[in-house]
């Protein structure tokens, strides 16, 4: 029996696959973060073991191929179990169901390259020493950054998100940003490996790590509890509305609008900005219908502004361009402002190689027409409401997961507004993981976030990431709160520069320690 655990198939495929599958437990909604303190050190030792065996028992097999198989097995299960909820969206259209088994295999297999390539690159340099911990941390950090950036980017389940349970630990995000925080988290997860080293200073290193973790926690706790309230601050009243409706309900748009108006419970004399979810209006004909104009005029007043998601269309030359939009409308359903989504979901909102795939009958999942077009409008929406000039950073759906997308906006803004449709992911872990990204964005930008979703988690989030009020995926109704009109600082920390300096520091530390044979 014990010989089986030494077999190449078990070491390169079964065991790393098992380790990768366990990582899902460290993220939302499980938050068993400490499991990574075992998984990543075991993976580190597995790399060293494969390196050793490849030069003896496995010597007939190519060394780099073994490392590639190891990384691919770990990465495949990491993405398969962490992202399985993506494939739930393929069940809503018969024409896409045949893609489910293909997607379940090919997407995690492609993404696994973000583990297999780094492991191949550094595998031959890994030894049982402290310098190797800096090296593998550097490799995994760069890999996460590249996964978040290349092609359309997908910064989901970055290792730093496994600390989403601890708001105190996350407060440093406002200074250093997600990827700088991520490099420390990866390093901390690998550090227990040194317990089995013969290297000098390993206990001193562990002690320093514990001091850093505790100090960061104390800093975060102080930051959260030292907020000074200013009663003279101007405030705006927001009301988030959620209908928790199934996707099939949106075929009857009159019923959808009727329900959302009813759940909004508008008070005609109370100045309020209502925030509805993404995509509540899916057809251009209904968007311009007399029904919706009369319904709004009957129920809302001049003191109201309604933010909602709709599919819009614009004619350019002889072509029709479709957009996934966030509309700002008044009681007469006049569009005051419009933001068109810029970060589109591949296959969900646009088809890569559309000319080819449409020939076999495929369309974008979320729409019966052709792919959405990429928006060009400014994501900062400026409004004059309730005697206040306010600026909103508008984000549709998964745009909230991209810290770099937000950091590109050099303008100041008072609130982040995020609308989403999370019914696509059913009763899976997807909506919970999606929501946590909004908490990170609030902390990073030191700003309030207002998030409205259908069958997801809707909430008001304060600048420290605390949930002020929320609606869970199955809850119907509204939540309301007055929020102070604050501005994020014009002098934002140079988070990209901090990240670059950290990468250089880790690289130099590795080189110095390696030369000293530590």
N, C-alpha and C positions, 0 to 999 in steps of 0.2 A: 504493500500500500504506500509506504513512504517513498518508494522508488518512483511512483507515479508523480509525486509532487516535485521531483527533480527533472522530470521529462521536459524537453524543449517546448512541446505543445502547451503544457500547463504554465510554464514560466513566461512564455512570450505571448500567449493568447488568453488563456482562461483566467489566470490570476490578475493580470492588469485590467482585464475586462471587469472582473469583480470589484477591484479597487475603484475604477472609474464610476461604476454604477452607484457606489456608496456616497460619492461626492454630492449627489442631489440632496442628501439629507442635511447638508450644511447650509443650504439656501432656504429661502421662504418656500412653503410655510412651516418647515420643520425646525430650522435654526439650530440644528445640532452641530454648531460651528466647530467644536473641539475635535470632531472626528477627523478634520483635516490635519491635526497635529500628529495623527497616526498614519493617514493615507499618504501624505506627501513624503515623510521620511521613509516609509516602506517603498514607495516608488523610487526614491533616491538610491536606496540599497539594492533595489532590483536592477537599476541601470548598471551599478558597479558589478553586480553578480553576473549579468549578461556579458559585460565587458570581459570579465575573468573567464567565463565559460567559453566565450567565443575564441579565446586564445588557447583553449585546451579541448574540452569535450565537444564544443560546437565548431571546432576549427575548420571543418569541411564546409561550413556555411559562412557566407560573407558576413563580416562583423557589422557593417552599417545596415545591412538588411535586417539583422536581428534587432537592432535598436529601432529601426523603422517599424517592424512588426509590434514591438513592445509599445511604442508611442501611439501607434494606430489603434491598438486594442484598448488602451487606456482612454484615448481621446474619443473613440467611437462610442463607448458606453457613457462617457461623461456627457456627450451631446445628445445621445439617444434618450437617456433617462432625464436629462435636464431640460430638453426641448421637445419632448414627445407631444406636448400640448399643441404644437404648431400644426400637426397633422389632423387635429380635430376639425380644423377649418375646411379640410378637403371633403368632409362628409356631407356638406350642405349642398353640393352640386353633383348630380349624377355623373356629369362629364369629367369630374376630377377624381372620382373614387378609384379609378384604375391607377392613379398616381400614388396612392397611399403606400403600398409596399415599396414602390420605387423610391419615394421620398424618405421613407423610414430608413432605408439603407444608404442612399446616395448622399443626402444632406449631411448626416452625421459622419459619413465616411470622408467627405470632402473637408468638413471642419476639423476632422481628426488630424489633418496635416499641421494644424497649429500646435499639436503636441509632438507628432512624429518628427517633424523637421528640426525643432529645437533640441530634442533628445538626441537625434543623429549628430547635430552640430557640436554638442558639448560632451557627448557620451565618452569619448576617448580621453577627455581631460578630467573626468570625475574620479576622485580618490576619496578615501576616508579622511578628509581634512576640512578645516574651516573655509579655506579658500574656495573649495568646490561648492559650498553652500552659497557663497556670493555669486559664483558663476551660474548655477542653475536658477537662482532667483532672477538674475539678469536675463537669462534666456526666456523664462516664463513670462516675465514682465513685458519684454519686447513683443513676444508672441501675442499677448493679450491686447497690446496697443495696436498691432497690425490687424488683428481680427476686428478691432473696432473701427478701422480706418479704410482698409482696402476694399475694392468693389463698392458695394453700398454700405459696408460696415455693419457689424452686429455685436455691440458691446453688452451682451447679455450674460449673466452668471460669471462676470469678472470676479476673481477670488475675493476682492474687497467687499462684495455684496454679502458674503457669508458673515460679516459683522453688522448686518442691518438691525440686529436685535439690540445693539448697544448704542443709543444716541450719544452717550458721553464720549465713546470712542470715535464717533464720526465728526465731532465738532471741528477737528483739524482740517476737514475738507474745505472749509471756507478760505483757508490760507494756502493749502498745497494742492488741492484738486484730487480727483478720483485716481488718476494713474500714479501719482506720487504716493498716495495712500496705499495703493495696490502693491507697490514694490515692497513696502514695509510688511504688509500682511503676508505676502508670499514668503518673505524672508523668515517671519515669525513661524509660519507653518513648517518650514524646512528645518528650523533650528534644533528641534528635539533629536535630529539625526546625530548631533555631536556627542550625545550621551554615550555613544558606543565607540567614539574615537579615542585614540591614544594620544591625541594632540594636547599640548600644553595650553593652559588658559581656557579650557572648555567651560569650566564652572564659572570663571569670571565672565565669560561671554554670556552664559545663561543668566547670570545675575544682572548684568547690564540690560539684557533684553527685558527682564521682568520689571526693572526700574523704569525703562522707557514706556512699557505698556501701562504701568500704574500711573506714571506721571501724566501720560496722555489722557487717561481716564479722569484724573483729578482736574486737569485743565478743562476738559469737556464738562465736567460736573459744575465747575465754577462758572463757566460761560453760560450754561443753561440757567443757573440760579441767580445770575447777576444782572438780569434784564431789568432795566428801569422803565417803568410805565410813565408815559406822558399823557395826562388827561387832556392836554390842549391840542393833541394831534388831530388832524382832520381824518374823518372816517367815511368809509363807503359801505353800504349794506349790500351784501351778496346773498343770494339764495341758490343753492345747488339742487337740481331736480333730477330724479332717477325713476324710470318706470319699470326696471327689471323685466323687460319684455323679451320674448323669444324672437329670433330673427324672422321667423315666419310671420310675425305680427306686422312687420313693416310693409307687407304687401297691401295692407289697408291703412293708407297714410292718414285718412280722416280720423280713424280710431286712435292712431298713435298721437296725433296732435291734440285730439280731444282729451286723452288721458294725461298728457304732459301739462296741458293748461289746468286741468283739474288738480293735479298733484302740485302745481305751482302755488295755488291758493293766493293769487295776487291781491294785495290791499291797495286800492286805487290811490290813496293819499300818502302812501309810504314809498319814498324813493328807494328803488331796488334794482340791482342788476341780477337777472335770472340767468343761470348757466345750465343749459341742457346738454345732453350727450352728443357724440359724433353721429353723423349720418341719419338724423331723424327724418329728413326729407330726401328721397332717393330719385325723384323724377322732376324734370324741368317743368312739365305741364302743371303738376301740383304746386310747385314753387311759385308759379305765377297765377295760381287760381284765385278766384274771388272768394272761395270758401275760406282759405287760410287768412286772407286779408280781413274778412268779416269777423272771423273767430278771434283774431288778435285785437281788432278794434273794440269788440264787445267786452273782452276780459281784461285788457291792459289799459294803462293810462299814460299820460305824458310824463309821468314820473318814473316810468319803467324803461329798461333796456333789456333786450333778450339776446343772449349769445347761444347759437345753436349750430349743429353740423348739418350740411346739406351737400348733395352732389350738384354742381353747377356746370354750365356749359357756356363757352364763348366761341364765336365764329371768327376765325382768322383766315383771310383769303377765302378759299373754297372749302376749308376743313373745319370740322367741329372739334374743339378741344374740351375734354371733360376734366373737372377738378374736384378733389375732395376738399371742401371749403369749410371754414368757420365764418359764419355770418353774424353781424351785429345789426339787429333790426329794432325799430320802434313799434309803437302800438298800431301803426298803420301798415306794418310789415314792409316798411321802406328800408332798404339796405344802407346803413350809415357807413359801414366799413366791411371789408372782406379780406380774409387771409386764405390763401390756397396752399395746401400742404406741399412741402418741398421734399421731404424724405419719404419716398414711396416704398411700400412693401413689395419686394419681388414676388411675382406670381399672385399676390393678393390684390395689388393695385395696378401693377403693370406687368406685362409679359416680356421678359428678355427674349430677343429673337422673335418678336411678335409676328413678323411676316411669314415665318415658317410655321410657328405653333398654331396660328389661327387657321391654317389650312387643314389641320386635323381636328378642328372644332373646339379649340380651347379659347377661353376668354379669361380676363382677370377674375379671380374668385369673388371679389366683393361687388362686382358689377356685371350687368348683362350686356353692357356695351364695350367699346374698345377700352384700352388701357387709359388710366388717368394720366394727365400731363403734369409735369413738375411745375409747381407754382413759382412765380417770379416776384410776388409782392413782398414788401417788408414785413417781417414777423413781429415788428413793434407796432401796436395799434394805439393811437393817441385819441383820447376821448375827453370831452367836457361833460362831466356828470356830477350832479349834486353839488354844484358850485366848486368842483374840483377839476383840475386838469390832471388826468391820470394817464399813465402809459402801461399797456399790458403786453407782456411777451406771450404770444399766442403759439401754442403747440398742439398739433393734432395727433392723437393716438401715440404711436411709438416714437415720435420725435422727442418725447420726454426722456428716452433712454440715452440720448447722445449729448454728453457734456460738452463736447467740442462744438456742436451745433449751436448751443446756447452761448458759449464763450465767443463765438464769432460776432455776436452783437455787441458792439462797443457802446451803444446807447444805454442810458440808464432807463430803468423801468420800475414800476411800483408793485406789480404782481405778475406771477406766472399763471396763465390760464391754460389748462390742459383738458381737452375733451376726447373721449375714447369710446369705442364699441368693443367690449370684451366678451360679448356673447359668442364670438367666433371660437372661443377657447373652452366653452362649456364649463363643467364643474371640475376643471383641472387645476393644477398649481399655477397656470399661466397668469390669471388675473392678479394673484397675490404677489407674484414676482414683478409684474408690471407696475403695481402700485408702489412697491418699495423704491423703484427708480425715481419716482416723484419726490420721495422723502430726501434722497441724496441730492437732487437738484435744488431743493429748498435750502438745504444746509450750505451747499457749494456757493450759492448766489446770495445767501443771507436775506431771503425774501419769502413772502407768503406765496403759497401755491394753492390754487383753487382748481379742483379736479372733479369733473363730472363724467360718469361712465354709465353705460347701460349694461347691467349684469357684471359689473366690475366693482371695485371699491372706490366710492366717491368720498371726497374729504376736503376739509380745510387743513392745511399744514402750515405751521408757523416757521419762522426762519431758522429755528433750531431743530426742525424735523418732528416736532410734537404734533400729534393729531388732535386738533381742537374739536372737531365734530366729524362724524363719518356715517356712511350708509354702506352696508355690506352687499355683496352681489345679489342676494335674494330679497333685499329690502326695497320697498316702494315708498316714495314720498319725497320730502325735501328737508334740507338742513339750512339754517340761516344764521348769519353772524355779521357783525360790523367789524371791519378790518381797518387798521390805521393805514394811512397813505404814506408809506415809507419808500425810500429810494435805495436801490443797490448802489454801492460806491462807484464813482467814476474811476477812481484809482484802484482798479482790480489788481490783486496779486498776479504776477506773471507766472501763472501755473505751468505753462508750457516750458518756460525757462527753468523753473524749479525742477520739473520732471527731467529735463535734459541734464541738469547738474547732478541729479541723483544717479542717473544712468552712468555718467562719467565717473562719479565717486565710487559706485559699486565696481565698475570695471577696473579702476586704479587699485582699489582695495584687493580685488582678486589677484591682480598682477603682482602686487607687493607681497601679499601673503604666500602666493605660490613660489615666489623667489626665495622667501624665507622658509619655505617648506612647512608652513603652518596650516 
